[in-house]
Amino acid sequence: MSARQPIFDVQRLLNLMEDFDLDLIVASRTRGNSGDVNLTYLSGYIIPRLRNIWGFIMEYDQPYLALAGLPRNEYKDAFLLAVDQDEKMIAMQNPWIKDRRYYGCTPPQARLDTWIAEDPFTSFAKILDEKGLAQGKIGLDMENLTVDIYEELRKALPEATFKDTSDLFWKMRMIKSQEEIARMKKSNEIAVKATINYYNLIREGISGTELSDILNYTYKSLGAEYKFAHGGWNRGEPEGSWGAPRGEDY
């Protein structure tokens, strides 16, 4: 298994983009608890917890929006746009996309190399203009876009043509690539080993926090980046903390 790489079959996606007559395909995550599956699928970036998203909206009165774009003419020119609060998380996860840009309230002098603008729409438009795609045919996952976000994107890129590519993502994800199959197998192996270890250590008097720490350690030691642990009324870890197995770890 090689180091960071797209989980999907790149050539198959490019062929589908040609069938859909697209210059660029974009996956997004807006406010809400769902819709980030396609963004993670396309970029490899696992979105931070929901409370961080709402904290950003409430503090800065800005819409939360993360976007991953992949041009048909050169997939290696893919980009990831996220709020500046996510920069450390993205650096830690180190997804395959290397062109990472940020918007938000951080003063531009603090990160002249990656910071673009205060709002995601201006930032997105500037990226596309830079890449010669501002007048292109752009595929959006409309199933996971709110109307207000879509309208703002249209305003920011008045000469672009937007198309609904929700079906394209479904077509891609229905057929698993070799990379996906390998990761699913490894994830299953890790989950089985971690669960067996978890139950073997349960004893009278052990706290939920201790069990959660054990599970965290086990998942991490086996090469996982993300896990969900739920159980009972007094579950020790109500939200996920480690991620899917890293490509370079197995």
N, C-alpha and C positions, 0 to 999 in steps of 0.2 A: 504494500500500500504506500503510495507516494505521499509527499507533504501536501499542504493545502491545495485543493483543487475543487472545481465545481462538482457538486454531488450528482448533477444531471448529465445526460448525454448532450454535449455541446452541439454536435453536428445535427442531431435530431431537432434540437430547439431552433437552430438556424434554418433548417428546412421548413419547420412549421411557420417561422416568421416570414419566410418567402411565400408560403401558401396563403398566409393572412395579409400579405403585402404590407409588411411593417419595416420601418427603418430602425425602430427602437422598441424594445419591450420593457415595461416598467412594473415592478411590484411595489406595493405600498403598505404602510401601517399607519392608521390614523388613530384617534382616540377611540377607546373601546377595548374590549377584552378579547377580540378575535380579529382575524384578518391578517395576522402576521405570518401565516404559514407560507404563503407564496414569497414573501420577502426573504424569509429564512431559506427557503428552497433555492431562490435565485442567488442570494448573496452569501449565505452561510452565517449571517449575523442573527443571533438570538436576542430578541428585544428584551430590555430590562423589565423589571416588574412594573405592573400597572400603576402602583401608587406613585412611582417616579413620574409617569406620564401625566397623571392628574396634578401632581405638584407643580410641574412645569406650566400647565395650562392656567392654574390658579395664580401662580406667582407672577407670570409674565404676560398673561392675557393673550397668549399666542396659541394657535392650533398646533397640536403635536402631529408631526408628519415625518415619517422616514421613507425614503425612496431608494430603490435599487434599479439601475438601468443598464441594459445590455444592448449595444448597437449591433445590427446585423452585419455591417461591413467589417467590423473588427471586434470580436467578443472580448478580447483582452483590454479593450478600451472601456470596459464596464466601470460603473461608478456607484458609490454609496453615499447618500446624503442623509445626515441625521442631525439632531439637535446637539449643540456643543456639550451638553451634560453627558451625552453618551460616548464622548471621545475615549475616555479611559476604558470603558467597557469594551468598545470595539477594538482598541489596541490589545487588550487582554485576550479577547477571543481570536483576534488575528484572522478574519475571514479571507477567502481567496482574492477578493477584490482589493486592489491596492490603491485605487484612486478614491480616497475617502475625503468628503467635504463636510463642512459643518455650518449651521446657521444658529442664531440665538442672540443673547444679550451680552455675550463676552466681547469686550472692546477689540476691534480688529488688530490693534497693535500687539495684542497678546498672542495672536497666532496668525500672522500674515500669510503663512503658507497654506492654510486650510480653511480659514474663516472666510465666509462670503458675504452674508447679509443677515439682517435680523429676522427675516421671515423666510419660510421654506420655499415660497412660490418664486420670489425674486432670485433666490439661490438656484433653484431648479432651472429657471429660464437662462440664467447666466452660464450654467454648465452646458446646456444644450446649444446655446449660441457659440460657445467656445469649441464645441465638437462638431459644429456645422449641422445640427439637427433641429434648429429652432423652427424650420419650415417643413420638418419631416412628418412622416406618418407614425404616430406614437400609440402603442398598444397599452391600455390600462386595464387593470383588474377591477372592473366596475362593481363587481359583487362586494368588494371591500372598501369602496370609496363612498363617502357621504356626498350629498349633492353640493353642499357649500364648498367642500374641498375641490370637487371637480370644477365648479364654476371659477374658483380662484386660479386653478391651473389654466383654464381656458383664457382668462384675462391676462395671465402672465405670458402666454404663448399664443397670441391671436392668429398667427400665420400657420400654426401647426394643425394637423388633422389628427383627432383622437378617435381611437377605435376600442371597442370592448373586446378584450382578449381573455375573459374569464374562462371560456371554453378551451383556449389554448393551454392554459395552466392545467386544467383538468386532463387534457389529452397527454400532456407531458408526465404528469404525476401518476397516471394510470399504469404506465409501463415503466418499471423500475430499471434503472441503469445498473451496471455491474458495481459501480461505487455504492449505490444505495443498498443493493443486496448485501454487499460485504459489511456495510455499517450496521444494517439491521441484524445480521447474524452476530456480529460482535456485541451489539447492544444487548441482544438476548442472552448471550453468554455472561456478560457482566451482571445483568439483572438477576439471573439464576444464582450465580455465585454470591452476590451481595445479599440476596434474600435468604439463602440457606445460612449464611454467616450471621445474619440479623436474628433469625429465629433460634439459632443455637445459643445465642448469648442472652436471650430473654430469661430473666430470673426474678424471683419475688424481691420487690424493693427497688428494682432499677427504675430510674426516672425516664420520662419521655425524652428529656434533653440528652441524657446519656446515650439512649438508643439512636437518637438522631445524629449525634456526633459519631457514633460507630458506623452508621450507614453512610454518612458523609465521607468518612475516612476510607471505608471499603470501596465506595464508588470511585473516589479519586485515585486510590492506589491501583485500581484495576484499569485506569485509563479513561474514565468518563469525565465529561465536563458538566453534565447537567443531569439532575435527578428530581423526581417528585416523590415525596414521602407523605402519605396520608394514612390516618388510622384512628378510629375511635373518637370519643368526645374530647379527649385531652391529647390530641396528636401533637407530637413534639415539633413538627416542621410543616406548617400549613402551606408553605409555598416552595416552589422549586429553587434549587441553588446551584446544582452542578449540571453541566450540559451533555449533549450527545458525544459519543466517542470521537476523539480527534483522529483525523485521517492519518497523521504521522505516528500515532501511538500504537498502531497494529498493522 
